[in-house]
Amino acid sequence: MLGPVFFMLYVFFVFFVLINMFLAIINDTYSEVKGDLEGQPNEFEMGDYFKKVAESFIVISDRLLNN
């Protein structure tokens, strides 16, 4: 009667140890990737994108008006 209780406690304990190890690996990798991305410039800033689009419209409209 006591054997199944100890077995279930063992399974429960091992399960949480393995989940903890998995989450530690995921958290460490996430922190490493986040740190790597912070050093890189963001190439897709919304302000830069809208500025380039507005400048291209101005250039196109100037060409059309001058012709």
C-alpha positions in Angstrom: 0.0 0.0 0.0 2.9 2.4 0.7 4.8 1.5 -2.5 2.3 3.1 -4.9 2.2 6.3 -2.8 6.0 6.6 -2.9 6.1 5.9 -6.6 3.5 8.6 -7.3 5.5 11.1 -5.2 8.6 10.1 -7.1 6.9 10.6 -10.4 5.5 14.0 -9.3 8.9 15.2 -8.0 10.8 14.1 -11.2 8.1 15.7 -13.4 8.6 19.1 -11.7 12.4 18.8 -11.8 12.3 18.1 -15.5 9.8 21.0 -16.1 12.0 23.3 -14.1 15.1 22.3 -16.2 13.2 22.8 -19.4 12.0 26.3 -18.4 15.5 27.2 -17.3 16.9 26.3 -20.7 14.1 28.2 -22.5 14.6 31.3 -20.2 18.4 31.3 -20.7 18.1 31.0 -24.5 15.4 33.7 -24.6 17.7 36.1 -22.6 20.6 35.4 -24.8 18.6 36.0 -28.0 17.1 39.2 -26.5 20.5 40.5 -25.6 21.8 39.8 -29.1 18.9 41.6 -30.7 19.3 44.7 -28.5 22.7 45.4 -30.0 21.4 45.4 -33.6 19.7 48.4 -35.2 16.1 48.0 -35.9 15.7 48.1 -39.7 12.0 48.3 -39.7 11.1 51.4 -37.8 7.7 52.7 -38.6 8.9 56.3 -38.7 11.7 55.6 -41.1 9.3 53.7 -43.3 6.7 56.5 -43.5 9.5 59.0 -44.1 10.8 57.0 -47.1 7.3 56.6 -48.5 6.6 60.3 -48.1 9.9 61.2 -49.8 9.2 58.9 -52.7 5.8 60.4 -53.2 7.3 63.9 -53.2 9.9 62.8 -55.8 7.3 61.2 -58.0 5.0 64.2 -57.8 7.9 66.6 -58.6 8.7 64.5 -61.6 5.1 64.5 -62.8 4.7 68.3 -62.3 8.0 69.1 -64.1 7.1 67.1 -67.2 
